[in-house]
């Protein structure tokens, strides 16, 4: 019975250590996220304007362009 209690206590200690490590990793991730937000938030208005422009351009009818292949004169094909 004592061995079981010691085993459970050791497992709880391991879980506690994992939790502390994860809290630290979470803190660093949140710091990085806040730095990224400081960069991206000022760009939000520019990005939303670009999205609006793209949506508007998709609504407009497209012009059809035909490609014409210009054939070179036969004399140029058989030059030596």
ABEGO torsion letter per residue (X at the ends): XAAAAAAAAAAAAAAAAAAAAAAAAAAAAAAAAAAAAAAAAAAAAAAAAAAAAAAAAAABBBBBBBBBBBBBBAAAAABX
